[in-house]
Amino acid sequence: MSLAIGAYFFLIAFILAHLEIQIEGPHGWAEKLPTWRWDSRGVRRWFGKPVTGYHLCLVTLILLFVHVPQLYTPSWEREADLLAMFFLLTVTWDFLWFACNRHFGVGRFRKGQIWWFRAWTLGVPRPYLLVIALSLCAGLAPALWTGGWVDRAQHWSMVFCELLALTVIVTAFTLRPRRREPAAARGTASPATTGGASAGACGRVPRGRGSPTRPCR
């Protein structure tokens, strides 16, 4: 793992977040998408939300693409690094969906506002902490047979801090006040050009004529 790989995975997370925003809009967790859902009391107890075909196919596709390097020079150490990065990717991608989604934003990223995240710890959904822990375990796993615990921990921490810093920067940009669209761009006219003009025309008697007052509609 390196800073270049971390930046590359952040770019993937950023694009995936915006892709899902275009697909789902304000309805998170594929709530309005025509996909199958596996939902039951047991599923809710273990996963906290329904399992959807949309998410299963999307995550599987990304996992397969991430493993393309293993087709050329496979190794257990690379497998551990890829899994560690994949777990960090999913957390970053998921949070950016909220931060960049104009229907949500970080203002609504809290307990009680997101129905598919019911358990929260330290101000974030509990699955985030679980996935980060899985990433750390995967990143340190090769040290079990190669040693180098400190070196692998440093590399993982470096990439984690890089992703966190980039996420904070993007989130800061989303917090900037949005410019309001002009009235003409929204397809509405100002009162001065609609109601004001019509009100001024109502009841006006042309000069030099004795015509009755024109009624207002």
N, C-alpha and C positions, 0 to 999 in steps of 0.2 A: 504494500500500500504506500502511496505517495501523494503529495499535494496535487500533482497533475491528475492522478486518478480520482481524487476527491472532487476536484473541480469538474471533471468530466461527468461523474455520477450526479453532481448537483445540477448540471445542465439537463441531464436526463430527467431528474425529478421535477425540475421547473417546467419542462415541456409536457411531461405527463400530467402535472397538476392543471395546466391550462387546457390540455386536451380533454380532461375529465370535466372541467368547468364548462367547456363548449357542449359536451354530451349531456351532462346532468343538470346544469343550471343551478337553480336554488334547491333542487330535490336531491339531497345527498344519499349516499348508499343505494344508488340505483332505484330510488323509491318509485319513480314514475316510468322506468324503462321496461320495455317488453321482454323481460328475462325471467327464467324460472327461479323460484325461491324455495329453499329448504328451511322451513321454520317450524319449530316445535318448542315445547317447554325445555326439553333437554338441550336443544341447540342454543336456546337463549341462556341457559345456565352455563354452558361451556364457552360459548363465543360472545355472548352478550348482544347478538344481533343475528338476523337471518343470514344464511349463506346463499349468495346469488351466483347464477351462472355467469353473469357479466364479470364479477370480480374474480371468480375462479379462473376463467379463460384469460383475463388480462394479466393476472399475476403469474400464471403458468407461462404465458407467452414471454413475459419479461424475464422470468427465471431461465427459460431456454436460451434467450438471446445473450444473457449475461454469461452463460456457460459455453459460448462459442469458442473462447480460447482453449478450453479443455480438449477440443477436438484436434488441436494441433500438437500441443505438448502437455499432456495431462500430468498432473501432480497433485498430491494430497495437500501440499502447502498452498498451491494456487486455489484449490477448491475451498480451503478455509478462508482465504482472502476474499474470494468471490462471494461466499455466503455472508461474510462480515459486511461487505459493501452492499449486498442486496438488502440486508436488514436495515442498514442505515438509509438506504435509498427509499424504502417503503415509508419510514417515519417522516423523512424530509418531504417526500412527495405528498403525503397525506396532509401535513400541516400547511404546506404551500397552497393546497386546495382551499383551505379556509382563509388564509391570509390574502390570496389573490382573487377570491371570489367576491364580487361586489354585493352578492346577496347575503354574505356572511361577514367576512372581515374578522380581525382579531378581537373586536369588541364583543362578538358573540361566541368566541372560543372559550367557553366556560361550562361548568356543570349545570345541567338543566336546560341548556340551549341546543344540545345535540343528542337526539334521541338514541342514536346508535352507539354512543359512548356514555354509559351510565356510571361506571366506576372510575373515579378520578383520584389521583394521588399527587401531591406537591404541585397542584395547579395544572396538571396535564392528564390526559386519559391514561389509565393504568396500562392498556396494551402498549403504549409508547415505551414505557419503562421496561416492560417485558421484552420487547423487540430489541431495544438498545442493549439489554443484558445478554440476549442471544447473540447479538453482533460481537460483543466483547468476548464471549465464550468461544465463538468461532474464530475470532482473530487470534486468541491465545492458544487454541487447540494444538497447533503444530509444535509448540514449545514442550508438549508432553514427550515427544520423541527426539526433538532436535535441541532442546534447551533454548536459551535466549529469551527468557520471560520478559526481561526488562526491555530489550530491543523491540519485541513485538508489541508490548504494551505502549511504548513510546510512539510507534508508528500508528497504532490504532487511535491513541489519544490525539495525535496530530491531525489525522483525517477527521475525527469527530469534531474537534474544535473548528476546523476549517468549514465543515458543513454548517455548524452552528453559527459561525460568523456570517457566512453568506446568506443564511436564512434570516438572520437579524437585519442585514442590509436590505434585502428584498422586502421584508416586512415593514421597515421604516419608510420605504418608498410608497407602500400601499396606504400608509397612514396620512399621507399628504392630502389636504383638502382637494376634492375634485372640482374642476371648473364646471359651472352650470351651463347647460346648452342654451343658446339664444332662443327667444320665443319663436322666431321664424323657423329655426331648425327643428323645433318640436312640432311644427305644424299648427301653432296657435298664434293668433294675432293679439296685439296689445289692446287694452280697452280704448286707447285713443283712436285706433284705426277701425274698431268694430262697434262696440257699444256706444262710445262717445260720438262717433260720426253719425250713427243711426239715430241716437237720441237728439243730436242737433238737427237732423233733417226732419224729425217728427214734429208736426205742428207748425212747420215753417210755411208762411204765406208768401208767394212770389211777389216782388214789388211791381206795382202798376197793374195788378190784376185783382179781381175780386173773387178769385176761386176760393172755395172752402178749404179749411185746414186739412191736410193729408193725414189720415189716421195712421197710427203706429201699428205695426204688425207684431 
